[in-house]
Amino acid sequence: MLKKKSLLILIGLMATLTTFANPADNLLERIDKGGSRKFKTQLVKTDRDFFELDQSGAKVVVRGNTWVNIATGINWYLKYHAGIHLSWNGMQAKLPEKLPPVTRRERHDTDLALRYDFNYCTFSYTMAFWDWERWQQEIDWMALHGVNMPLAIVGEECVWRNMLLKLGYTEEEVGRFIAGPAFLAWWEMNNLEGWGGPLPLSWYARQEQLQKKILARMKELGMHPVLPGYCGMVPHDAREKLSLDVADAGLWNGFLRPSNLLPTDPRFGEIARLYYEELTRLFGKADYYSMDPFHESNDDSRINYAEAARVLLKAMREANPKATWVVQGWTENPRPQMLEALKEGDVIVLDLFSECRPMWGAPSIWHREKGYEGHQWLFCLLENFGANVGLHGRMDQLIDNFFMTKTHPLAKNLKGIGFTMEGSENNPVMFELMSELPWLKERITKEEWLRGYVKARYGFDDPQVQQAWLILAQSIYNCPVGNNQQGPHESIFCGRPTLNNFQASSWSKMKNYYDPESTLQAASLMASVADKYRGNNNFEYDLVDIVRQAVADQARIQYQRTIADYKAFSRKAFKADAERFLKLLDMQDRLLGARREFRLGSRLEDARNCGTTVAEKDLYEWNARVQITTWGNRYCADTGGLRDYAHKEWQGLLADFYAMRWKAYFDALEAQMESLTKPDPELLGSGVNSNKTADELFQMALPQEVKLDYYAMEEPWTLKHNTYTATPVGSPVDLAIEAIKLLKN
């Protein structure tokens, strides 16, 4: 009887505690245990999005009309009143015992009610091997930065597996269709089949449970997850296997693509219905569904795009009559015929690259004269491609393009903003700026905004540090109008070596726009005061990142010197300069090893931790290694151009992969120079040159490119299982100072 009474008391106590708890309090507890006791959060019903900061006795009061907006207010307070900045490199902080009081009520509101997050690519480039602990941090990051409309596609493969099995496919056939963990995004976007698979059954169970936790937390915070809808994709063999009328999609960078089920096929509705039934059974219904049919594909005369739009919308609305279709505004998509076939309110378009190539009607190389034909759309920041590491930004363009929407007639249907990066956990300054734009009443300059950001990020106001960031804002973070490069200025270390190295990946469109002296100057300023700020997490992260950029930029100059030595046949100078280049690469590797975020071991440990058997762990590690190096098989890597698209300046990868290529290349050039000092026995007395034209003889006299089979070097590394640890080695401050000294010698 006593035990029963105690149990009832305990249940009552828990119920009382639950009554007082709310999502914002829970978030505060995850930031700092006991943190919720220092705040009073108040949910206020209004039609307009707002947050408000106030004071009640010793407690900071944060009001808002949604839990996400309250979280945004908490973040605003922490940054601009308490000098605490939560970011991907640190989502927890020790709050002061007594919080700085809000001396004057502060209110921010916005009519941009939708704030979206994620690109399909983000789920593979950054999140492929995340567990629930890491996802909790990301959902908290989203809430703190105002996101209320996140893409939520974890576990889509579970829906497809169930659907295909019901359609008569075997487990083996499903395994050949669905991609591996590091390549699911491109399978989901109808770009490829099976690469990186087959997935073990344990993976499906893991991802189903993970997605359910993700959705529960998002909904607890009042977010509206965007689930993956059905866009007409079917396996490439569906014509034979299921007797369907399909349009073959051909190749995507060397990969065989899934087919497109034609909207006129009588079974289209049946298959779409089966998809949504499985999706709803596993993960429930959504207010928004993401569909990107015909992604990165040429127009196909067999497809009636207007009819396809109507059929896709009809299938989605059968699953949820109140749902809205979310589509990416990217290259040719969404086709004008599709937009013309839809009514206002049916669709929301993500203007994916608003800071550089807006399609909504602003001037750009992707300008659309009529914008999105009167449909609702979101202004998005892409910023990063391939999750490449590097400082980069278009601060002026982002601010200018955003405030242009205030008066431009084609922007009248703007409903919000979005983060649409291919990879996250980089350039936090740009995403911080983007997150604040909806809440700003007056136009700002990058300089005035940055001053507050730097003070908030580090919790101190140092003139040397402020000057360093001002230099960066006016150089590498100020990519100008007309420069259309995709993401960061790519590191010279990461590209396959040639006599004319510039960009590392095939489609970066990289173009010089800043003096490399600027990043060295900023790095030197940061390093000059680094001793004072040892242990400051945000400062040490940025110190390593900024010095890393300076090393990469100076290595580009060193590369040019080395190649000039080769072309001048200055063998002694070539040897010395090649050695210095490799020394800079080694320095970069050691510098980045001081932070977990820049260690290859972090990614590989996460990958292996997903497996339940040695075979599964090996498969996931292979996925992780291939994605950041060759990306595909030999044909897709070389002819398809995918190699090094997702290159990373990471400790371990630099020392064991990129250094391998550069050393082999320099050795080959040195051997070639050595051979040119000796007679060629094959040519002596042969008259082999007698029929050469003058132009051919001239070309033969020029320095000749060394041809190396890079894929043959790279593939063996992807198959290895040597251990890389996530544990940092060395002091970020000491290694940064050492790197600066090396650069200046």
Secondary structure, DSSP 8 states (H G I E B T S, - for coil): -HHHHHHHHHHHHHHHHHHH--HHHHHHHHHSTTGGGGEEEEE---SSEEEEEEEETTEEEEEESSHHHHHHHHHHHHHHTT----BTTB------SS-----S-EEEEES--EEEE--TTHHHHTSTT--HHHHHHHHHHHHHTT--EEB--TTHHHHHHHHHHHTT--HHHHHHHS--GGGHHHHHTTS-SSTT----HHHHHHHHHHHHHHHHHHHHTT---EEE---SEE-TTHHHHH---EE---EETTEE--EEE-TTSTTHHHHHHHHHHHHHHHH---SEEE--TTTT----TT--HHHHHHHHHHHHHHH-TT-EEEEEEBTTBS-HHHHHHS-TTSEEEEETTTTTS--SSSSSTT--TTTTTT-EEEEEE---STT------BHHHHHHHHHHTTT-GGGTTEEEEEE--SS-SS-HHHHHHHHHGGG-SS---HHHHHHHHHHHHHSS--HHHHHHHHHHHTTTTB--TT----SS---GGGS---TT---SSTT------S-HHHHHHHHHHHHHTGGGGTT-HHHHHHHHHHHHHHHHHHHHHHHHHHHHHHHTT-HHHHHHHHHHHHHHHHHHHHHHTTSGGGBHHHHHHHHHHT-SSHHHHHHHHHHHHHHTTT-S-HIIIIIS--TTTT----BTHIIIIIHHHHHHHHHHHHHHHHHTTS--TTTTTT-TTTT--HHHHHHHHS-------HHHHHHHHHT-------S--S-HHHHHHHHHHHHH-
